[in-house]
């Protein structure tokens, strides 16, 4: 197998992987929260408790 063929195969596999990942991402995506809760504001600032993030 030539170098060109290997590169071509690799690109094809990468493209297929990217498509599968994108499909899964779309399949697992939650419906927009705004549809479920009209009071929900996606631009609202949310306070993150400090103890949760410092787990190093």
N, C-alpha and C positions, 0 to 999 in steps of 0.2 A: 504494500500500500504506500503510495507516495505521500510526501509531506502535505501536498495540496489536498489530497483526499481526506487525510486525517483532520486537517483544519476545517474542511467542509463538514465532516461528520460532527466535529466538536461544536461548530456553530449551530448545526441543525439540532443537536441535543440541547444546547443552551436555550434555543428558541422554544423547544418543546417544554422544557422545564419551566421557563418563564410563563408560558401559556397556562400550564397546569397550576402554577402558583397563583396566577391571576384569577383563574377559574375558582380555585378553592377560596381565595380571599373574597370573591364576590358571593360565593355560596354561603360562607360563614358570616357575612356582613350582617350586622343588626339593622333592623329598619330604622329610619331616622327617628331620633328621640322626640323631635318636634311634633311628629304625627301622633305619638303616644301621649305626650304631655304638652298641651298648648302653653303652659306656664314656663316651660323649659327655655332658657336663653343660652344658645351655644357660645355667645360672646361673654357670658358672665365669668368673673374671676372666682376660682374655687380655692379655698385655703386647704393646703395639704399638711396634715399633722407631721411635725418634725420627727417624731419617734419612728414613724413607719419607713421613712426614706433612709435613715442612718443605720442600715443593717449590714455593716462591712466587717 
